[in-house]
Amino acid sequence: MAKRPMRDLRVLPEPQDPQDPRIPHDRHETPAAGADPRLRTLLLLRHIDQAWGSAFQESGFSDLYFSRLFTELWLRGDAALTKTDAYGLVKGVGLQTAIKYVRRAIEEGYLEERDHPSDGRSRLVRMTPRLRRQFEAFIEAIEAGVHTWMAAGRPVGDTLD
């Protein structure tokens, strides 16, 4: 049996058909009225992904694992949680990798670590003001995209039907 040559996945073309008017090619373009609602949902996900990359690419924290960790910490406000609980927020990886991600965020000044006031064996972590500012800039970028779509008369909520 002849071996089929493997394609170099790094040079695959953009998965867009330039002739297909249903697919917006400009990242600010909204889908045409009557477009498949799933397309609108996927374009919103693309926008969120681009906003995350823009907010965290330079810092090296653009991994999806950091997105989940930082989102969950932001939702807790100023409340700290144990490092062990923080490891559980890094989904889709093993414990050792989760520990590495949390440790890196602490070492690079994105998470603040302190002693647990009632349990000398554990440590607490929470977002630093630096991370909070950067994360809130990410949220604002998402909101700007959502408002753009809504101003075009196409509420994003329609995409979830």
Summary of the structure (lengths in Angstrom):
residues: 161
radius of gyration: 20.2
end to end distance: 47.9
largest distance: 67.2
contacts: 372
relative contact order: 0.14
helix: 52%
strand: 7%
